[in-house]
């Protein structure tokens, strides 16, 4: 005979305590922290707790999400001060009260929703993929290692956590496009069939020199892209080789051109 399982009384059921930053736009008058308690469930992530609050406690709570599987990058927030995806942050991994705030690098629209429009403006500025001029009608052929080199960067889900944690983007009025878009430029520059030299853009428009390679962007990437070592540092080296190498400076003086050999061959 099967013995029915005993239900845990609601008063004794373990709960998760959340402290959520609320507000509309940048209006200080509406900015506040609201506290909530939700029933703790096995495998619960922070996004589950947010959905419980919306369904049972406060339907006015605003939060952005889409896939709930860590693939769309929509549910970015700051959880206990660290930029993370709410759908990939188990509540059991955090001791005590969980504080959830919107990304601070972007203007707040409402509650946990921020305005990331500026990112798409930057994306439009980056020089597009430009194939090398074909010398014959043969198909493009290149090594697998060249494919893998740029493929790493294409796993980016554009959650913009790296942008949020970057202190240059977040705290300084610098003309720096941010780590996400350095990764985008690197994915093009490292494509074996791309023929464009983007070093001048990265130096003059992208503000690459402002990055001091603290690797904080690399640490928060949910796709584990090695942003600093594999993208930012090679892009910095490309700028130095093209614009500051003394040997190339002599070359340009002798040839009477402002282009480096690499840029001319591109």
N, C-alpha and C positions, 0 to 999 in steps of 0.2 A: 504494500500500500504506500502510495506516494504521500509524503508529509508536505503540506503546503508551507512555503517559505514565509517567515514572519516579515511583515512590513515594518520598516523603521519609522517611528513616529516623526512627523514633520519637525517637531521641536528638537529632535535629536539628530536629524539628518545633517551630515557635514556640509558646510557651505563654503563658497569662495567670496571673499570680500574684495570689491573693486572700488577704486576712487578715480572718477573720470572727469577730465577737464571739459567743461561745457562753455558755450558762448557763441555769439553770432558775429562774424567778421572780427575786426580788431577792436570792437567796442568793449572797453574795460568794464562798463556798467553791467554787461551781461556775462562777464567772465566769472566762473565759479567752479568749484569742485563738488560733484555730487557723489555720494556713497551708496553702494548697492550691495546686496547679498544675493547670491544665486546658488541653487543646489549643486553640490559637487558631483560630477559624474565621471565614470571611468573613461579615460582618453580625452577628456575635455580640453579644448584649447581656448585661448582668450576670445577668439571670434565667436565660439559657441556661447560664451558667457554674455557677450554683447548682444547676440541674437535673442537670448533668453530675456534680457532686460527689455529689449524692444517689443517682445511678444507678450510679456507678462507684467512688466513694471512701468516702463516709460516709453511709449511708442514714439515720442518726439526725439529720442536720441538718434543722432545722425552719424552714420559711419559708411565708408565706401568699401565694397567687396564685390566679388564676382564669382570666382571658381571654387573657393574654399579648399583648394588643393595645392596652393603654393606655386601656381603656374601663371597667374595673371598679374601679380604684383599690385593689386588694387588695395589690399587691406593694410597698407603700411601705416605704422604708428610708432610712438615712443612708449615702450613698456618698461616701467621703472627706470626711465631715463635713457634707455638704449633703443635705437631704431631697430625695429623687428617687424616681421609679418605676423599679424594676429592669428592667422590660420596655421602657423607653424610654431606657435609658442604654447606648449602645454602648461596648464595652470599648476600642475604638480612640480614643474621645474622652478617655481618661484615660491619662496617662503614668505608667509605673512600676507599683508594687503598688497594688491596689485594696482599700481597707478598707471592709467592709460591716458596718453596725451597725443594731440596731433603732431605731425612733423613740424618742427619749428623753423625749418629753412624756407618754408613756403607760407604765403598768406592763408590764414584760416577763413574758410567759408562759413562753416557751422560745425560745432562740436569737434568730431574727429576727422572731418572732411577738409582737405586743403586744396588750394588752387595751384595746380602744377602746369598751368598753361605755358609758363615761361620756358619749360623744357622743350616744347614743340617748336617754339620760335628758334631756340638754339639748334635744334635738329635740322631745321631748314637752312641754317647758315653753313653747315659743314659741306665742303665740296663733295659732290656725289662721286660714285664709282666711275672711273674713266678708263676704259680698256686701252691697252697699248695698241698702237697702230699695227694692224696685221701686215706682215711682209709677204704672206702667201695665203692660199685658201685652206691650209691644213687646219684641223681642229686644235683647240687649245689643249696642251698636255703639260702637266706639272706634277711634282712629287706629292705623295700622301702627307709627308711631313709639312709641306707648305699649306695643304688643306687644313690640317689639324691646328696649325698655328693661328689661323684667323677664326676657326670654328669655335674655339673657346669663348671668344667675345660675343658670338651670336647666340649664346645661351642666356644672355641677359633678358630678364623679364620686365625690365623698366619699372621696378618698384620704387626707384629713386631713393632708396635708403642710403646709398653711397653719397648722393647729393646732400641728403639731410645731415649726415654725420661730418661732412667736410667743413672744417672750421673756416676755410676761406669763403665758401659759398654762404655759410650760415652767419658769420660774424663780421665779415669785412666787405666793404664796398669796392671790391676788386673786379676787374673785367675778366673773370675766370669762368670758363664754360662748365667746369666741374668734372669729376671722375667718370660719370656715365658717358659723357660725350667725348672724353679722351679715348675711352674704350671704343666708341663708335668710329672715331678717326683711325685708331689703330687697326680695327678690323678691315678697313679699306686699304690703309697703307701696307699692311702685311699680306694682302691678297696678291698672289703671284702674277696675276694678269692686270693689276691696276698700274696705270702709268703716270699718275699724278703725284707731285711732291706737295704735301700739305704743310710743310714745315713753316712757311711764311704765315699761313693762316693761323697755325697753332701758336706762333710767337706773337703776332701782332693783334689778332682778333681773339684767339682762344685763351690768351693769358696764361699759357702753360707754366711760365716762370714763377707764378705765384704759388704753385704747389710745392710744398717742402717735404713730400713723400713720408708722411707720418704713418701711412698704411692703415689708418682708421677706416677708410672706405673698403679696403680689402677684407677687414675683419667682420664687417656686417653684411657682406654680400650673401644672400641665401643660396645663390647658385655656385658659390665658392670659386668665382672668377678671381684669378690672381691679378687684381687690377693694377697694383703698384709695380710689381716686378715684371709683369708680362706686357703691360700697356703703357703706363705713365713713364717709366724709366726709358724704354726704347723710344718713345716719342720725344722725350727730352734729348736723348742722344742724337736723334735725327735732326732736331733743331740746331744743336751745337755743331754737328758735322757740317750742316749746310751753311750756317750763318756766322759761326765763330771760330772755325778751324783755321789756324794761321796759314797752313799749306794751301787750303782752298782759297784763302784771301789772296795769296800770291798768284794762284792760278787765274783767278778772276781779273786781277790787275793786268796780267800778261795777255789774257784773251780779250780784255776790254769789255767784259760782260759782268752782270750782276748775278749770273746763274752759276751754280756749281755743276760739276760734271754729271752728277746724278740727276739734278733737275733738268739739265739740257737733254740727257738721254731719255728722260720721261716724256 
